[in-house]
């Protein structure tokens, strides 16, 4: 239930918390595995930053970019991530992961 595409690793981060939900569909490519999750509760850049920061702290994550307007977070990692670990990170930020995008 997630969209995955190969992308070059990019960095992003911010400072905000909220409610997030995400699912994951992971594609593995030369630049890593990309997974897009749905996150509920983000309303601003601060929210995006909080979600991205928590997910970026997970082992193997090279990029996490959250979009409040789309209600998603795109994660690039060296290997597929455990969805429960991503869910816990989103919960820690104060949001709800609702599934894969």
C-alpha positions as a Markdown table, in Angstrom:
| # | Residue | x | y | z |
|---|---|---|---|---|
| 1 | Unk | 0.0 | 0.0 | 0.0 |
| 2 | Unk | 3.0 | 2.3 | -0.4 |
| 3 | Unk | 4.5 | 3.8 | -3.4 |
| 4 | Unk | 8.2 | 3.2 | -4.0 |
| 5 | Unk | 10.6 | 4.7 | -6.4 |
| 6 | Unk | 14.4 | 4.8 | -6.8 |
| 7 | Unk | 15.8 | 8.1 | -5.9 |
| 8 | Unk | 19.1 | 9.6 | -5.0 |
| 9 | Unk | 19.6 | 10.1 | -1.3 |
| 10 | Unk | 18.6 | 13.5 | 0.0 |
| 11 | Unk | 18.7 | 15.0 | 3.4 |
| 12 | Unk | 15.9 | 16.8 | 5.1 |
| 13 | Unk | 14.9 | 17.6 | 8.6 |
| 14 | Unk | 12.9 | 19.9 | 10.8 |
| 15 | Unk | 11.5 | 20.5 | 14.3 |
| 16 | Unk | 7.9 | 19.8 | 14.9 |
| 17 | Unk | 5.6 | 17.1 | 16.2 |
| 18 | Unk | 2.2 | 15.9 | 15.2 |
| 19 | Unk | 0.0 | 12.9 | 14.3 |
| 20 | Unk | 1.3 | 10.7 | 11.6 |
| 21 | Unk | 0.2 | 7.6 | 9.8 |
| 22 | Unk | 2.2 | 5.7 | 7.2 |
| 23 | Unk | 2.4 | 2.5 | 5.3 |
| 24 | Unk | 5.2 | 1.3 | 3.3 |
| 25 | Unk | 5.9 | -0.1 | -0.1 |
| 26 | Unk | 9.6 | -0.3 | -0.7 |
| 27 | Unk | 11.5 | -0.2 | -4.0 |
| 28 | Unk | 15.2 | -1.1 | -3.9 |
| 29 | Unk | 17.5 | 0.6 | -6.3 |
| 30 | Unk | 21.1 | 1.8 | -6.6 |
| 31 | Unk | 20.3 | 4.8 | -4.3 |
| 32 | Unk | 18.5 | 2.7 | -1.7 |
| 33 | Unk | 15.0 | 1.7 | -0.9 |
| 34 | Unk | 12.3 | 4.4 | -1.1 |
| 35 | Unk | 9.0 | 4.0 | 0.8 |
| 36 | Unk | 6.1 | 6.5 | 1.0 |
| 37 | Unk | 3.9 | 6.4 | 4.1 |
| 38 | Unk | 0.6 | 8.3 | 4.9 |
| 39 | Unk | 0.8 | 10.4 | 8.1 |
| 40 | Unk | -2.2 | 12.1 | 9.7 |
| 41 | Unk | -2.1 | 15.3 | 11.8 |
| 42 | Unk | 0.7 | 17.3 | 10.1 |
| 43 | Unk | -0.4 | 20.9 | 9.5 |
| 44 | Unk | 2.8 | 22.9 | 9.0 |
| 45 | Unk | 6.5 | 22.9 | 8.4 |
| 46 | Unk | 7.2 | 22.3 | 12.0 |
| 47 | Unk | 5.1 | 19.1 | 11.9 |
| 48 | Unk | 7.0 | 18.0 | 8.8 |
| 49 | Unk | 10.3 | 18.6 | 10.6 |
| 50 | Unk | 9.3 | 16.6 | 13.7 |
| 51 | Unk | 8.3 | 13.6 | 11.6 |
| 52 | Unk | 11.3 | 13.8 | 9.4 |
| 53 | Unk | 13.7 | 14.1 | 12.4 |
| 54 | Unk | 12.3 | 11.1 | 14.2 |
| 55 | Unk | 12.4 | 8.9 | 11.1 |
| 56 | Unk | 15.8 | 10.1 | 10.2 |
| 57 | Unk | 17.1 | 8.8 | 13.5 |
| 58 | Unk | 16.3 | 5.2 | 12.5 |
| 59 | Unk | 19.2 | 3.1 | 11.6 |
| 60 | Unk | 19.8 | 3.0 | 7.8 |
| 61 | Unk | 17.7 | 6.0 | 6.9 |
| 62 | Unk | 19.5 | 8.3 | 4.5 |
| 63 | Unk | 16.6 | 10.7 | 3.8 |
| 64 | Unk | 13.1 | 11.5 | 5.3 |
| 65 | Unk | 11.0 | 14.2 | 3.7 |
| 66 | Unk | 7.5 | 14.9 | 5.1 |
| 67 | Unk | 4.8 | 16.9 | 3.4 |
| 68 | Unk | 2.0 | 18.3 | 5.5 |
| 69 | Unk | -0.1 | 19.2 | 2.4 |
| 70 | Unk | 0.1 | 15.7 | 1.0 |
| 71 | Unk | 0.0 | 14.0 | 4.3 |
| 72 | Unk | 2.9 | 11.8 | 3.5 |
| 73 | Unk | 6.5 | 11.1 | 4.4 |
| 74 | Unk | 9.0 | 9.7 | 1.8 |
| 75 | Unk | 11.8 | 7.7 | 3.3 |
| 76 | Unk | 15.0 | 6.5 | 1.6 |
| 77 | Unk | 17.0 | 3.9 | 3.4 |
| 78 | Unk | 19.9 | 1.5 | 2.7 |
| 79 | Unk | 17.6 | -1.5 | 3.2 |
| 80 | Unk | 13.8 | -2.1 | 3.7 |
| 81 | Unk | 12.6 | -0.7 | 7.1 |
| 82 | Unk | 10.5 | -2.4 | 9.6 |
| 83 | Unk | 7.1 | -0.7 | 9.4 |
| 84 | Unk | 6.6 | -0.9 | 13.2 |
| 85 | Unk | 9.9 | 1.0 | 13.7 |
| 86 | Unk | 8.6 | 3.7 | 11.3 |
| 87 | Unk | 5.2 | 3.7 | 13.1 |
| 88 | Unk | 7.0 | 4.1 | 16.5 |
| 89 | Unk | 9.0 | 7.0 | 15.2 |
| 90 | Unk | 6.0 | 8.8 | 13.8 |
| 91 | Unk | 4.1 | 8.2 | 17.1 |
| 92 | Unk | 7.1 | 9.6 | 19.0 |
| 93 | Unk | 6.8 | 12.8 | 16.9 |
| 94 | Unk | 3.1 | 13.0 | 17.9 |
| 95 | Unk | 1.5 | 11.9 | 14.7 |
| 96 | Unk | -0.2 | 8.7 | 13.3 |
| 97 | Unk | 1.1 | 6.5 | 10.6 |
| 98 | Unk | -2.0 | 5.4 | 8.7 |
| 99 | Unk | -0.5 | 3.2 | 6.0 |
| 100 | Unk | 1.4 | 3.1 | 2.8 |
| 101 | Unk | 0.8 | 5.8 | 0.3 |
